[in-house]
Amino acid sequence: MTATPIRPKQDQKHEVKDLSLAPLGKQRIEWAGREMPVLRQIRDRFAQEKPFQGIRLVACCHVTTETAHLAIALKAGGADALLIASNPLSTQDDVAASLVSDHDIPVFAIKGEDNATYNRHVRIALDHRPNIIIDDGSDVVATLLQERKEQIADLIGTTEETTTGIVRLRAMFRDGVLTFPAVNVNDADTKHFFDNRYGTGQSTLDGIIRATNILLAGKTIVVAGYGWCGKGTALRARGMGANVIVTEINPVRAIEAIMDGFRVMPMEQAAPEGDLFVTVTGNKHVIRAEHFAAMKDGAIVCNSGHFDIEIDLKALEAEATEVKDVRNFTQQYCLKSGKSIVVLGEGRLINLAAAEGHPSAVMDMSFANQALACEYLVKNRGKLAAGLHSIPVELDQEIARLKLQAMGITMDTLTSDQIEYMNSWTSGT
Ligand code: ADE
């Protein structure tokens, strides 16, 4: 495939908050690296084999210490990589500074950037004329399809990190516009079992606690959505002593939540009971006007789903007489009714807005999947059909094996007798 120069590559090297933050970022990136042995091994191999030589790559990810290790691994593999934020509130400014100063990786991301800046950075990423796009939420791919269709010719493919992005890619495929391969990193077992469940579970509570410093024991916490992220959040909230209510629209997941020991009810019924509400559904307006109206005075609401649309903040604003900043990432909406409702992190991902996102130990596997998915795209350039592709099961298993090895854990292996038994259908009762 020849990459046609469509627009000149943009000259600007970076847009970060403050390059003098680089030493702090460097130190924190090094700390995260202690928990990322799998990605480290992949980086070392990439440095030898240079699978991305001549490849222009854009990563639209939360700019964290963990993403730094992914970007460094891709660059070690020869990629001409550029990084932008996948959310206006999730960037760690010191990390962005260190990537620019210490690793010469162009970064366009500032914590608290407005939507216009965020959208401008997406266009800057496209100006890089990527051959590979690593997306988290599918904003870069969606923009390319709407505004830069001619750049499809440059693309080897894309990889997608999160459930919301996969939902969007499926809609693109259904509408016939996804005309290149997209690797579904989210659905790898070594991704969603750990990142979505234990990562979201821990980091969501971390964000809530950092923002509010409230005691969770004895509180009634309503978790909206019982996908992997909801399961992790509910599990960890219970572990902290909260009474957890789950809301769901999927009957199977509702049964799962019940059998996991949670109460399940509609949001309308949960609204007056909850002290704290966490949305993790991927859908819009899961908490809306009628729910705010039924909530207790002082109820706290936050979101840990990808986009800031799960809580209908416009409806809350319409009822508010005043909005006060009461702590970092904590705003109190005083309502005409005399009640107040507290919103955390402006309804954006609370785990990344008020805390640091998922811990490195799970991102190690998520980003090992991303790194290997990019290599898979390059190795199979021109051979993969348009549409969504799973991570090959051998890669998923290899990541798990490397993780176990790094943890110093060994497992059983099948005896030849067992292998024979598992492959036969003649031996029964
Ligand atoms: N998504 C959730 N947590 C993350 C992290 N720590 N780094 C990058 N992306 C994330």
Residues whose N, C-alpha, C, O or C-beta is under 5 A from the ligand:
A	BS01	ADE	H62 T64 E66 T67 E356 G357 H358 M363
